[in-house]
């Protein structure tokens, strides 16, 4: 009878050991799956950061180099000197602010920093972008209006219509860039907010 009990105990122990090994295997596979998902999330997040940063760097270079050069050309065409200066300063201001946003995105290790801190910083950048867009439109509209007037004085109705068409095309491009940038920042914020909290 004792021998039978011992045999049953051994069988139960072996079964428990087998169940534990199966559970450990499932746990290991689950851990590997979570690690793979985390690597994919980090890769996706890094890609979003890079794309947003590159876009604002291009806008920054356009503002700091392209618009001041265009301002010099406008003055050579006969546009009032004070307006050419304002136009160039507008480009420099918007360019520097876009470069600042690009650097803020590029040179902070958002992927590996604590989730709460990353969410806080990305939310802050989102607010900055909104303010930058409001400032850009608030300055751009009167500048474009004055530029259209200057072209009208220099070349008549043809210059006016050319300036208006250029403003419309530029406005559409600007709105599309803003929509794309805002959408990507929202995606970036969602990536961090959906991440598991740091231990």
C-alpha positions in Angstrom: 0.0 0.0 0.0 2.8 2.4 0.9 4.6 1.5 -2.3 1.4 2.4 -4.2 1.2 5.8 -2.5 4.8 6.5 -3.2 4.3 5.7 -6.9 1.3 8.0 -7.0 3.3 10.8 -5.4 6.0 10.4 -7.9 3.5 10.5 -10.8 1.9 13.6 -9.3 5.3 15.2 -8.9 6.3 14.4 -12.5 3.0 15.8 -13.8 3.5 19.0 -11.8 7.0 19.3 -13.2 5.7 18.8 -16.7 3.0 21.4 -16.2 5.5 23.9 -14.8 7.8 23.4 -17.8 4.9 23.9 -20.2 3.9 27.1 -18.3 7.5 28.3 -18.3 7.7 27.7 -22.1 4.5 29.7 -22.7 5.7 32.5 -20.4 9.0 32.6 -22.3 7.2 32.8 -25.6 4.9 35.5 -24.3 8.0 37.5 -23.1 9.6 37.1 -26.5 6.4 38.3 -28.2 6.2 41.3 -26.0 9.9 42.1 -26.6 9.3 41.9 -30.4 6.3 44.2 -30.1 8.4 46.7 -28.1 11.2 46.6 -30.7 8.6 47.3 -33.4 7.1 50.1 -31.4 10.5 51.7 -30.9 11.4 51.4 -34.6 8.0 52.9 -35.6 8.4 55.7 -33.1 12.0 56.5 -34.2 10.8 56.6 -37.8 8.0 59.1 -36.9 10.4 61.3 -35.0 12.9 61.3 -37.9 10.2 62.2 -40.5 8.8 65.1 -38.4 12.3 66.4 -37.6 13.4 66.3 -41.2 10.3 68.2 -42.4 10.9 71.0 -39.9 14.6 71.2 -40.7 13.7 71.6 -44.4 11.2 74.3 -43.6 13.9 75.9 -41.3 16.5 76.0 -44.1 13.9 77.4 -46.5 13.1 80.2 -44.0 16.6 81.1 -43.0 18.1 80.9 -46.5 15.4 80.9 -49.2 13.2 83.8 -48.0 16.0 86.3 -47.2 17.5 85.6 -50.7 14.0 86.2 -52.2 13.8 89.4 -50.2 17.0 90.7 -51.9 15.5 89.8 -55.3 12.3 91.6 -54.4 14.2 94.8 -53.5 16.1 94.6 -56.8 12.7 94.4 -58.6 11.7 97.7 -57.0 9.8 96.6 -53.9 10.0 99.0 -51.0 13.2 98.4 -49.0 11.4 98.3 -45.7 9.1 95.6 -47.0 12.0 93.5 -48.3 13.6 93.7 -44.8 10.3 92.7 -43.1 10.0 89.8 -45.6 13.5 88.6 -44.9 13.1 88.9 -41.1 9.8 86.9 -41.3 11.7 84.1 -43.1 14.5 84.1 -40.6 12.1 84.0 -37.6 10.0 81.2 -38.9 13.2 79.3 -40.1 14.9 79.5 -36.7 11.7 78.4 -34.9 11.3 75.4 -37.2 15.0 74.5 -36.8 14.5 74.6 -33.0 11.6 72.2 -33.3 13.6 69.9 -35.5 16.5 69.9 -33.0 14.1 69.3 -30.1 12.9 66.2 -31.8 16.2 64.9 -33.2 18.5 65.3 -30.2 16.3 64.0 -27.3 16.2 60.2 -26.7 12.4 59.9 -26.6 12.4 56.2 -27.4 14.4 55.2 -24.4 13.4 57.8 -21.8 10.6 57.1 -19.3 7.2 56.9 -21.0 5.7 59.7 -18.7 8.5 62.1 -19.5 8.3 61.3 -23.3 4.6 61.9 -23.3 5.1 65.2 -21.5 7.7 66.4 -23.9 5.8 65.4 -27.0 2.7 67.1 -25.7 4.8 70.2 -25.2 6.1 70.1 -28.8 2.5 69.6 -30.0 1.6 72.9 -28.2 4.7 74.6 -29.7 3.7 73.6 -33.2 0.2 74.9 -32.8 1.6 78.3 -31.6 4.1 78.3 -34.4 1.4 77.7 -37.0 -0.8 80.5 -35.5 2.2 82.9 -35.5 3.1 81.9 -39.1 -0.4 82.6 -40.4 -0.8 85.8 -38.4 2.4 87.2 -39.9 2.0 85.6 -43.4 -1.4 87.1 -44.3 -0.5 90.8 -44.0 2.9 90.1 -45.7 1.3 88.4 -48.6 -1.3 91.2 -48.9 1.4 93.8 -49.0 3.4 91.8 -51.5 0.4 91.5 -53.8 0.0 95.3 -53.5 3.7 95.9 -54.4 3.4 93.6 -57.4 0.3 95.4 -58.5 2.1 98.7 -58.4 5.1 97.4 -60.3 3.4 95.3 -63.0 -0.3 96.1 -62.9 -3.1 93.5 -62.8 -0.9 90.7 -64.1 1.4 91.1 -61.2 -1.5 91.2 -58.8 -3.1 88.0 -60.1 0.3 86.3 -60.2 0.8 87.2 -56.5 -2.7 85.9 -55.6 -2.2 82.6 -57.5 1.2 82.2 -55.8 -0.4 82.9 -52.4 -3.2 80.4 -53.0 -0.7 77.6 -54.1 1.6 78.4 -51.2 -1.3 78.4 -48.7 -2.6 75.0 -49.9 0.9 73.5 -49.6 1.3 75.1 -46.1 -2.0 73.7 -44.9 -1.2 70.2 -46.2 2.2 70.3 -44.5 0.6 71.4 -41.2 -2.1 68.7 -41.4 0.5 66.0 -42.1 2.8 67.3 -39.3 -0.1 67.5 -36.8 -1.3 64.0 -37.7 2.2 62.5 -37.3 2.7 64.3 -33.9 -0.7 62.8 -32.8 0.4 59.4 -33.9 3.7 59.8 -32.0 1.9 60.8 -28.9 -0.5 57.8 -29.3 2.5 55.5 -29.6 3.9 56.6 -26.3 0.5 56.7 -24.5 -0.2 53.2 -25.6 3.2 51.9 -24.4 3.4 49.9 -21.1 4.5 51.9 -18.1 8.1 51.6 -17.1 8.7 49.3 -14.2 
